[in-house]
Amino acid sequence: MPSPKILAFAGSLRRDSFNKKLARVAADAARAAGAEVTLIDLRDLPMPIYDGDLEAAEGIPPNAKRFKELLLAHRGLLISSPEYNSSISSVLKNAIDWASRQEKGEAPLACFEGKIAGLLAASPGALGGLRGLVTVRSILSNIRVLVLPEQVAVTKAHEAFGPDGKLLDPKQNASVESLAKKLVAVAAKLSA
């Protein structure tokens, strides 16, 4: 089977984000499972808040186009989403909104159609970001992304990572590895 291309990122801009750490752990696990992984930081792709008037006047901003190109170039997505007030971060929603915009000569939702996603979250709280993942799953499912039923929520994220950025709990680490392996396997089958 071909080695699937996986795009991994966190829905956070914070430098020391728990979700960025979790995205790195998941990206490493996907590489170990045989995928070609691109790990990006949305902080490196700043986008204005989606505004239909801005889009009509200036088109899709360059960083939103770059994000769309990255989505188009990858079969699978590993998304680690922080939970803000029981929902998803504005940066993640904004990136999805810009990427969903159809350009001339492009099929609707071209960068999402036929993608497979694995979802993760890390939060200091007792639920580990589970409430936000419900929203991420709903959004992605509605824009034609196949979302794996398995997901990982890391609780007590402020205590979950070692100085090297790795997960300290072997069970949590095994859950991330399992999700990454499943994503790679399904993405490989879809690519074949």
Number of C-alpha atoms within 10 A of each C-alpha: 9 12 18 25 22 29 23 25 25 29 26 23 18 13 10 10 18 26 27 29 22 30 28 21 18 30 27 18 22 28 19 15 18 17 25 16 23 16 17 17 17 20 14 9 15 15 19 14 14 18 11 13 9 13 13 9 8 9 13 21 15 12 18 23 18 14 20 21 13 16 19 17 13 21 25 31 28 26 25 31 30 29 25 13 10 14 17 21 19 13 19 20 17 18 22 19 15 23 24 17 20 14 14 6 6 10 10 14 17 19 25 25 16 17 22 24 30 26 27 28 29 28 23 16 14 12 16 21 29 26 18 21 25 14 16 23 19 12 15 18 15 10 18 16 21 19 20 15 10 14 20 23 25 29 19 15 22 14 13 20 17 11 7 8 15 14 21 14 13 9 10 16 20 13 17 29 21 19 25 29 21 17 28 30 19 17 25 19 13 16 15 10
